[in-house]
Amino acid sequence: MPSLYDRADIYDLIETDDRFDTYRQHWKCILQDVDIHSLLDVSIGSGNVTLPLAELGVELCGSDLSKAMLDNCRKKADRLGYAVKLQQSDFRDLRCWQDKKFDCVASTGNSLAHVTNSEVLDALAQMDSLVAEGGYLYIDTRNWDRILQERQRFYLYNPFFDGETRVNLMQVWDYLGDGSMIFNLLYTFEKNNRIFQKEIFEEHYYPLSRKLLLSGLAELGYQEVRQFCFPACFAWKAEDAEWYCVLAKK
């Protein structure tokens, strides 16, 4: 089954100016009382979450495993006039940044759950190696504890539009015996109340518990850890939200 990350054109259909503004407000909340002038997003994808940082005056760099997503990110950055340095790289091997130091190193888009829990700890160590003294690690993720407690199977999105085409998206979650999960992403495209295209993608996730994430940060020496709902501009409690984020100071 193909991965959605090879189809950046479809992945980005859900993105709108309103969502971009929400991410901008998110970063304003995160940055309001911290000293962050440079940020590396090691799972930048097509840039939806972190590109607003460039507008806020943060020097932005990004890497991602998917060339298709990076190509889309570059097109967006160029269109918006943002100077963003991009590299193709797995977040488990960040040697492409040649030990450059950043005020903050981030992983966005629930990306850490794409690898096993033991690999997450290795990835955090890789990220930490690029954090400047007194800098920060940032991670946003689905609330996997809530997912495993509720064991929801169907996750529905409100329909959205690409020009005159209505796009419907539904996720069907399969809970596997080894504790991992398959997300089946089902897209249908319709005009005049008739479906003319269907696309199905599959993503394999390894649920990342809050306890594991926080203990991994503590092992790396991050004691000052703040938790927010994601996006942080919303008023939900982090432990109750569908997504949450953490900002940890070195």
C-alpha positions, 0 to 999 in steps of 0.5 A: 500500500502506498504512503501518503508522504509520497503524494505531497499533492494530496497530503497538502489538500487539507491545508488552508490559509486558516490552518497556516494562521493557526500554526502561526498563532501556535508558535506565538504562544510557544515563543512568547517567553523563550529565547529561540532565534534558530530552529531545525525541524527534523521532520519538516515534511511539506512545511505546514507546521513550521514555515510560519516560524520564518514569518516570525523572524526565526531562522528555519532549517528542516530535514525530512526523509521524503523528497516529495514532501521536501520539494513541496516545502521548497515551493511553498517557502519560495512562494512566500519568500522565506529563506529556509535551508532544507536537507533530505535525511532520516531523523535517526541520522542527522549527520547532514547538519554537520554538528551545527547548533540550533536554539531549538531542534523539533520534530513535528507532525507526529513523526516520532511514532513512525519508528519503534519506541527504542528508535525514538530514544535514539532519535531524541539523542540525535536531536539533542546533539544539535541543540545549543547550550541552554536550548530546547527540544520540541515535539508534537504528537498525537495523544497515543495514551488517549488513543490506546485507552479509547481504541477508536476505530474510525476518525472522520474529517470535515469535507474540504474543497480543492476548487470545485472538487469536494474531498472527503477523508476518513481514517480507519485505525487497525490495532495490531497484536504487537502493539503497533497500529496501521492507519488506513487513509481513505480519500474520495474526490467528488463533483456534482455529487459523484465520486470520480477518484479514490485514493487509499494510503497506509501508515504504520505507527508505533504508539509513543506514550507520554511517559516514555517521551518524558523519561527520554527527555529526562535521561538526556538532562532536560528537566524543565519540560512544558506541555501544551495542547497542539495547537497551543493557542487552543484552551485544551489541557494537554493530557485531554487533547487529541494532539499535544506538544512538549517544549523542553529546555536543556 
